[in-house]
Amino acid sequence: MSRRTWAPVLGVVVFWWIVFFLAQGADRAFLLRDAARLEPPTVAVLTLTLLAGARADLVVASLGILVALLIAGVMTAPWALVASRQGGRRAMEVFRAAFGIGCWALAVLCALVVTVDMAYYGYNRQHLDAIFFEYVDEMLWRGPASPGAAETPRASRQALEQTRAEIGEAGKWGARLAAFALVQAVVILAWRWTFRRRVEPALTRWSARWPRASLVALGVGLVAGATGLDREGPLAIARVGIPSTTYYVLAQNPIWQTVDAALLAFGSDQQRARSRAEVLMPLDEAIRVTREAVAPDGVFPSDHYPLVRGAEHPAAGREARRLNVLLVFVEALDRRYVGPRLTPYLDRWGRDTIVFDNFFANGELTHHGLFSSLCSQLSGYGQSPIKVRHTNDYLCLPSLLERAGYWTEMVIGYNRDHHQDHTALFLARNGVRQFLDEGNFPANAERMGLGVTDGALFDQVRRRIEALRRTGQPFFLTTLTLSTHHPFVMPLVHPDVAALARDPDRYPAALRYLDGELERWFTGLLRDGLLDDTLVLVLGDHGRHEVIGKGADERWLGHHLTPLYVWLPPALRPALRVRPRHVDVVASQVDLTPTILGLMGLTPTVSPFVGQDLSCVIVADCRPDTEAVLLTSHSAASARRDGILTYGVKNGLLREIELGFQRSRSVDPAVEPGAADRVRRLKALIVTSTLLVDQNRVWSWAQLGSALTAPSVPPRRAVR
């Protein structure tokens, strides 16, 4: 390759590379004003946001250039073969022209994406997501029906009406669009001027003097840019420890996020999950059966969001005082192991709490448990919606508490995007204002295994409680422990822990360590008066991961066996008519959100919750007829006060098991009264929980948010 032929191409590549980078950065800079109106940033948060965003933009810009180079190479190959006698000059001219055309096409696409992203963020405070593309689908493909056609769906009519209203208010968005276009134009023109005057001459001299070195440098630069200058590559952007969820979302790249969501949504695992659900029962029939199961007397006004219904405000919990909420998820807390030997503190503490002895985890993994507990929904087949459907709309506990004036926060001891699970993005969309992971812990925090130890985690949560109480604002704070997760690494701080750790099964040792740290933490909070006006709930995200049990039935149900402890300050118990005791009412994680809201008089006027408000069990000792639904990848179960009915989805086998696992037997649905109806309900719940989430038909803030009571929400301010 001659020196002359390579120099112009180098300049064109660098020019477009920086154009793509600056266009995305200008979009984020423009959106800073919207984010600041919602939550004024600290200098540290703003700096971290801009740096993380720049890395994300560099990744996408580099990948865009690599795609354009690949397209140009494919288009140039025939010319290079035919015109080989003329040397490389003619081929290089074709390559440069093809590369320019590809870059112009990508530039138009980039300009369109960042412009739409700017408009969408101004409306929704989120980058482009599945909600936006479904809205476009409604506009383009489900528009007004012809006179002879069926009536336009209600959701589509609302989308059309909303769009007409927005178009009619040109003054509102016209100025914003003009300002955005001006910012983009100034940035691009400034770069073009700088490139012509300074950069291009320097590149020409350099490539003429060192052609091979310049080619190598460009290749290394593009590869480095595509990795985001991090050993974890593009995944590092989702793992950056920005505590404010507002600015964490802003730091993400809309193009990368949209592609990532699409790959997850249309992946083979999700397609298999949909197919498995579809063969069980038609969706329309499943919706009817599910409605009868969750609210036999409910009114369901929407066909597009078929589980949304009106809710009656319960008599329990109509207190003017808003309680703080402390929700503690203990990793793999299995109630088969809770007792004086391994959990002496939990055993004693249970005498001062309301203990649900027949409580169940609805799923078998952490993200199933978090989703069911926070959003009162079943996860269905496949991976948790937190991982693969995090851009969908849901009605979750943090969002409702935030609307009621609460500060909402979560603290975990490992990375926020561990295994690319999208926990932080999901929580940011569903009401959590601040999310702290291991990157936000003090440098001297004790670390072992997968992250920080439970002792260090509880110390951090205590610091957050102290800071939040100083604000005078009610708060919702949730956390998830880690030491009882495989590989069960924990400090041997207690003789009991050291003795148990010598056993090949280290789960009991980890559980004993957790119990000791929980005692130290909770007694300290009580001693220092940090739990006044605070509702405390402790439960497991699921039972043990390991398949352990006396028989086949217990071995698979063991994933779902976790206790629930509900604690209220003694001073508040007389007014709320609360007394510590064990209750045998069957309950599960989907009941948590409606129960917490019911206790505080915050039950929403409409909701798609599949769980029940069990606040009357806590304050009035009622005994409702309840059912817990347990789902795995191969089986389902229905737990009621008279026992557990398990259903093998693949083989169709039914078994009935006592709640205490004393006895079990096979069941013939043709003979046993009620067994066929329970199986039908299980199938319906599998179908609706899988397909409605997959189709984003659980909830819509745009269509249904106005039906909620909207109390005054204070502006977001970081609590440090």
N, C-alpha and C positions, 0 to 999 in steps of 0.2 A: 504494500500500500504506500503510495507516495505521500509526501508531507502535505502537498497542496490539497489532495482529496479528503484527507481526514480532518483538517482544521475546521472547515465550515460545519461539519456534522457535530463535532464536539461542542461548538457554540450553540447550535440549535438544541441539542440535548440538555445542556445546562440551563438554557433560557426557559424551556418548557418545564423542566423539573422545578425550578424556583417559582414559576407561575402557578403550578398546581399547589405547591406548598403555601404560597402567600394567599391564594384565594380561600383556602380552608381556614387559615389563621385569621384572615380578615372577618370571616363569618363568625368565628368564636369571639373575636374582639368586639364585634358589633353586639353580640348577645350578652356581653358582660353587664351592660346596663340593665337588661331584664333580670339577670340573676341578682344583681346588687339591690334592685328594688324588692326582691323577695327576701334576700338575706345579705346584709352588708358583709363583705369578706374581711378577714384579717390579712395582714401583709403576707404571712406565712402561707395561708390557704390560697391566696391569689397567685403567689409565686409558684407554688406547687401545681396549681391548675394550669397556668400558662406553659410551664415546662412539660407537663404530661401531655397537654394538648398539642404542643409543638412536635413532640415525639410521635404522637398518633398521626398528625398531618404528614410528617416526614415519611412514615410507613406507607401511607396511601399514595402520596406523590411518587415515591420510588417505585411502588408496584405499578402505578399507572405508566410511568416511563418504560419500565420493563415490558409491559404489555404492548406499548406502541413500538418498541424496538423489535419485539417478536413478530408483530404484524408486518412491519416494514421488511424484516428479513425474509419472511415467507413470500412477500410480494416481489422482492428483488431477486430471489433465487433463479427464476427462469431467465431474467435479463443477464444475470452473471454467466449462465451457461451458454446462452446464444451469442453474447457479445464478448466472449473471452478474448478474441483477437485484439480488441481495443484496450485491453488492460482493465484496470479497476475503475477508470474514470467514469465511464457511462453507467456502470452498475452503481457506483457511489451516488451519482446524480439521481438515479431512480430511487435508491434507498433514502436519500435525503427528502425527496418529494413525498414518498410514501410515509415516511416518518412524520413529516409536517402535516399531511392529511390526517393521519391517526391522532396526532396531538390536538389538532383543531377539533376533531370529533369528540375527543375526551374533554377538551376545554368547554365545549358547549354543554356536554353532559354534566361536568363539574359545576358550571355556572347555574344550570338548572337545579341541581341537587342542593347547592348551598343556598340558593334563593328560596326554594321551597322549605328548606330546613329553617332558615331565618324566620319565615312566616309562621311555620308550625310551632317553633319554639316560643315565639311571642304569644301564641295562643295557649299552648299546652305545657310550657316549661320542660319539654322533652325534645330530644332529637327525633328524626324520622323513625317511625316504628310501624308495627303491624297495624295499629289503629289507623294511621294515615292511609296506608295502602288499601285497607278495607273501605275506607271512606271514598277513595278514588274509584274503587270497584263499584260501589253503590252509585256513584255519579255516572260512570261510563256505561255500565252493563245492566244496572237495575234502575234505570231512569223511569220517567212517567210511562205508564202503560198506554197502549193504544185503546181506542174505544171498545174494541171487542176483546181485549185481553183481560187477564185477571188484574185485580186491584194491586196497585203498587204496595209493597210491604211498608209497614209503618216506619221502620227505621230508615228506609230509603227516602220516604217522603220527608222525614225530619231532616235528613242530610241535604236534600234538595232545597228545602225551605231555608235552612241555615245558610247554604251557599248563596242563595238569592239575596238574603239579608246582608251578608258580608259584601257582596258585589255592590249592593245599593249604598253602602257606606264607604264610598271610594275615598273620601277625605281621611278616614281613619287609617286605612292601610296604604293609601297612595303616598303619603309623606314618608312613611316608614320604608316603603320600597324604594323611593327616590333616594333617601339617605343611605340605604344599603348599597344601591348602585353607585352612588358617589364615592363611598368608602372603597368599594372594590376597584373602581376606575382609578382613583388616586393611587392606591397601592400598586396596581399593575403598571400604570404609566410611570410611576416613580422607579419601579424596577426596570422597565424598558429603557428609561433614560440612563440609569446607572449601568445597565448592561452595555448599551451602545458606547457610552463614554469611557467606562473603566474596565468592565469585565471582559467584553469581547476582544479588545486589543490584547489584553494579557493572555487570554486563552489561545489566541492565534499565535502569539510569539512562543508560548510554551509548547503547543502541539507541533509547531514547525521544528522546534529544537529537539524535543524528546517525544516523537510520535508514539512509540511503543509504551513509554512510561505514562503518557497521558491516557492511553487506552486502558492500561491496567488501573490507573488511579480512578478513572470513571467507573470501571466495573466494580472495584472495591467500594467506592462511594455508594453506588446503587445498592449493592448487597448490604452494606452497613445501614443504609437508610431504610431498607425493607425490613430490617430487624428492629428498628426503633432504637438502635444503639444500646441494646440490652440483650443479655444472654437468653432471656425468655422470649425474645422476639415481640411480636405484636401483643401477645398475651399479657405482657408486663403493664400495658396501659390500663387494663381492667383491674390490675392488682395494686395500683398505686394507692398509697394510704392517705387519701384526702378525706378528712373526717366529715366534712359537710357533704351531705348527699346532693345538695343543689350544685355545688361546684364539681363534685365527682362526675355527675352526669354531663356537665358542661365540658369537662376535659375529654370526654369520649368523642370519637370521630363518627359523624353520622353515616358516612359511606361504609366504613368497616362494620359498624353496629348493624346496619341494615342487611348487609351480606351475611354476617354471622347469624342473625336471627333467621334468615331465610334458609341457610344451610341446616340449622337445627330443626326448623319446622318441617322441612321436606326431606329430612334424613330417613334412611331405611328403617331405623328403630321406630320412629314415629309412624311411618307407613304401616309397619307390622302391627303396631298397637291399634291403629285405626281399623285395620282389617279384622283383627281379632275381636274388637268390640262390635263391629258392624254385623258379624254373623250371629251374635247372641240374640238380637232383637232389633226390629226397626226402630229408628230414632223417635218417630212420632208416638209409637206405643210406649217406648221407654220413658218419654216425657210424661205421659199420662200416669204411668205407674209411679214414677218418682214423685210427682205432685201429690198423689194420694199418700205416699209414704212420709214425706216431710211435713205436709200440712193438709190433712184431709179436709179441713174446712176453710182453707186459704183461698184468697182471691188472687188470681194470676192474670194481670192485665196485658202482658206482653207475650206475643207469639215468638218474636225474635230472641227475647231473653226470657225463656219459658219458666225459669225457677224464681224470678223476681216476684215478690208478693208483698202485700201490705202486712204490717206487723202491729199487734196490739201491745201497748206499753204495759209491762207487768206491774203489779202492785208493789213487788219487792224493789227495794233500792231507790225509792223516790226521795232521796236525801238531797238537800240543797248543797251539802258539802261534797266536793269532788275529791275522791280518794286518789292518791298516787298509786300506781300499779307497778309492782316489781315481779316480773315473770322470769323464772329460772328454769331453763331446760338443762337437765342433766343427761349427758351423753350416755345412752344405753343403760338407763336406770331400770333394772328388771326387778319387779316386785317379788319374784320368787327368792331373791337374795336379801331382801330387806328384813332386818331383824336384829335382835340384841347382839349377835356375834359379829356381823360385818358392818352394821349401821346402827350402833348404839345411840348416837345422837338423834338420827331420824326417828328411831323407835321411841325415844323419850319425847321428842318434839311433836310426834304425832298425837300425843295426849293433849296438846295445846292447840291442835288444828282440827279442821274437818278433813278426814281422810276418806277418799273414794276408793274403797277396796276393790271394786269391780270396774276399774278404769282401764281403757284400752288405747293404744296407738292405732290410728287408722291405716297407716302404711308401715313399711319395714325399713325405711331409710330416713336419715336426718331431714332431708329436704321435703320428704312426704310429711313428716311430723310438723315442721315449721309451717308449711303451706296449710295443712288442715287446721292447725291451732290458731294461726293468725287470720285466716280468711274463711274459716268454716266451710271448706270445700274438700271433697275427696280428690285424690290425685289421679284416680283411674289407672288404666294400663300405661305402660311405658315409663319414661323418665319423668321426674317431678316437673310440674309447670314452672317452678322457680328456675330450672335449668333451660328448658326448651320453649317455654311460653312466657318469658318474663316481661315481654312488651305488651301482653294483653291487658285488658282492664279487669280489675277485681275490686270488690268492696271488702277491705281488710280492717282489722282492729286499729292499727296505727293511724290510718287515714281518718277514721271516724273520731278517734281521740284528738287528733290534730285539729280537726274542724271544731271540736269542743274547747279548744284553747290549751291543749296539752303540749308540752315538749315531748318529743318521741325520740328514742335512742336505742341502739343495740351495741353491745360490746362482746367481742369474741376473742379467743386467744390464738387463732391461726389466721392465715391470709384470707382476705375477703373474697377472692376468686379462686379458691383452692379447687384444682381440677376443672377450671373454667366452668364453675357452677352458677355464675351470674347472681350470686346472693345479693351483692351490693346494688346491682342495677334493679333487681326485683324490689328490694326494700326502698330504694329511692323513689320508685314509681308508686309505692303503696304506703306512703305516709311517714316513713322513718326519716327524721331530719338529720340525725348525726349517726354515723356508723364508725365505730372504732375497732380496728383489728390489731394484730400483733405489731404492726409497724407504728402504731400510736402509743405503745407502752413505753415506760421509761427504759433507758438503755440497760439498767441493772436488773430488770425484771428477770426472774428465774425462768429459764427455758429448758424444756426436755421434750423428746419425742416429736410430735407434730407441731408444737408451738409452745406457748407459755404454760406453766403449771397452773393447776386450779387455784393454788394459794395466791399466785401472782394475779390471776384473773379476778379473784374475789377482792384483792386489794385495790385493783383498778376500779372495780364496780363501786367499792366503798367511796373512793375519791370522787367518782361521778355523782353518787348520791349526795355527798356533802356539797358539791358545787351546785347541783340542781336545787337542793333545798334552800340555798342562799338566794335564789332568784325569786322565791315566793310563787312561782308558776307551777301548777300541777304537772306531774311528769309520768310518762310511761317509759320504763327502762327494762329491757330484756337482755338476757345473756345465755350463753351455751357453754357448758364446761367441756373439757377435752381429755382429761387423764384416763377416763374409763373407756377410751377408744383404743383399739389395737394400735400399737404394740404394747399398751399398758405400761408405759414408762412413768415412774413417779418417784419423788424423793422419799427415801426411807427414814422419815422423820419420827416415826412412832414405832415402838417395839412390836406392836401388833402387825403393822405394815411390813416391817422387816421379816417377821416370821412367816407371814402369808406369802411374801414375794419369793420364798424358796420353793414354793409349789410350782409345777409346770404351768398350771392354769393361773395366770397372774391377774385375772379379772377381780377375784375377791380382794386381793391386795390393793388394787386401784380403787375399788369401791370403799374399802376401809380408809384409805388416804383421803378420798373425797369427803367422806363423812366427818373426818377430823377437821378438815379445812372449812367445811360448812359450819361446823360448831364454832370454830374460832371466829369466823366472819359474822355469823348471825348473832351470837351472843354479844359481840362487840357493837354491832349496830343497835341492839336493844339497850345495852348499857349506856350508850351515848345519846339515846333518844332520837335516832335517825330514822325510825320506822313509824313515827306518829303519823296518823292519817294515811297509812300505806297498806294496801291490799297486796299480800305476798302469795304467789302460787309457785309451787315446785312440782315438776313432773319430768318424765323422761321423754326424749324425742322418739324413742322406741325401746324395745327390750334388747336383750343381748343379740349381737350379730351372729355369734356362733350358734350352730344348730345343736342345742342341748336340751334334753328332756327325758322323761321316763318312757315315753312312747312316741309313736309317729305323730299323734295329734298334738301333744305338748311341744314337740320339737319345732313344728312350724308355727304354732300359735305363740311360742315364746318370744318371737320378734315383736309381738303386740302387747306384752304384759308389762305395764308400767303403772306405778301409783300416781295419784294426784293429791297434793296437800294444799289446803286453802287456809291461810292465816290472816286474822284481823287483829289490830291492837286491842288489848283487853278493855281499854276505856271506851271503845266504840261498840263493843259487843252488846251491851244492854239495849242501846237504842235500835240496833239492827236485829235484835233477838237472835243473836248468834251464840251457839254453845259448841265447844269442841266435842267431837265424837267421830266414830267410824260410821259411814253410811254404805249400804249395800246396793244403792241405785246404780244400774249400769250406765256408764257414760264413756265418752271418747273425746279425742282432741277436737273434733268439729264442734263440740258443745262449748268450748272455752270462750270464744269470742262473744256469742250471744249471752252467755252467763255473766261475763265481766261487764258487758254493757248493761245488762239487766240489773246487776247489783248497784250500778251508779246512776240508774235512770236515764241512760243514753241509748236505749234501744232505737234504732233508726226506723223511720216511718215505712220505708220499703227496704227489702234486702233479698239477696239470693241465697241466704244461709241454708245449709242442709242440716246443721246442728240445731239443738234445742236450748232454750234458755232454762237452765237448771238453778237459777238463783233462789227459787222457792225451796229447793233442797237445803240450801245453806242457811236461809233466814227463817224458814217456817217448817222445816222437817217434813216436806211433802214427799210423796212417793209416786212420781209419774211413771207411766208405762213407757219405758224407753228401749231403744235398740241401738247397738253399736255395730257398724259395718267395718269389716277388716278386709283389706285387699292386698294381695301379693301378685306376682307375675303368673302364678299357676293356680291359685286357689282364692276363694272368698269365704267369708264367714259372717254370720249374723248372731250377735250375742244379746241375749235378753235375760231377764231374771230367772227364767226357767231353764237356762242352759245355752250352749253354743251350738249352732248348726253350721257345719263346714261343708263347702261345696267345691268339689274338684272341677274346675272349669274345663279342663281338657278331657277328663275321664267320666265326668258326670256323677261321681260317687258322692253320697251324702253320709255324714256321720253326726251324731248328737253327743255332746260332751258336757258333763257337769261343769259349772263355773270353777269349782275347785279341782277339776281333773280327777276326781275319785273314780268315776266310771264313764265309759263311752260305749257306743254301739252304732251299728250300721242302721241306716234309715231307708225305707222304701217310700218314695214320695207318692206312690199310688195308694198306699195303705195309711200312712201317717197323716192325720188331719192337720192341715195348715202348712205342711212341709213344702208343698208345691207353690203356695203363695209366697213363702219366704224366699224360695229360690228365684221366683219371678221378680221379686223386689231386688234381690241381689244382682240379677242380670241387668235390670233396668238401671240401677245405680252405677254399675260398671259402664254401661253404654253412655249414660248422660254425663258422668264425670269425665269420660274420655273424649267424647265427641263435642260436647258443648265447650269445653276448654279448647279443643283443637280448632273449633270454628269461631272462637272468641265471642261466645254467646252467653257468658256468665253474667256480665255486667257491662254497662257503658256509662262513663262519667258524662259524656256529651249528651246522651239521650236521657239518662235517668238521674243524673246528679242533682238537677233542680228539684226533684221530688223529695230530697232529704232536707231536714231542717238545717238551716245554715247559720249557726251562731257566729258571732264576731271572732275572727281569728287574728291574734296578734302577729305583727311582722316577725319573721324569723331572725333571731340573733344568736350567734354562736355562744354556747355556754362553756366556759373554760374553767 
